[in-house]
């Protein structure tokens, strides 16, 4: 399988929402002596990671969290600023 066939396969199958990093695996396999089973292992691992990320995103969206886009760091800074303002009273 060459890079053109590989890209056509991933484009047509819709695998991993087009966010696969298989190009890097394929390039690595061509540059280094990598067994085909190792390449497949890397691709499967990447696909499972992406599917897990999509599942978490779907569940987060389904849960309807109020501040879904905010990070834990934001909440820490918010609580720290509240503590500082209350201690100043």
TAFEN-V836947 format. One line per field, one symbol per residue. burial: b if it has 9 or more other ideal C-beta (glycine too) atoms within 8 Angstrom, else e. Layout:
burial: ???
This chain:
burial: eeeeebbebbeeeeebeeebebbebbebbeeeeeeeebbeebbeebbeebbeebeeeeebeeeeeeeeeeeeeebeeeeeeeeeeeeee
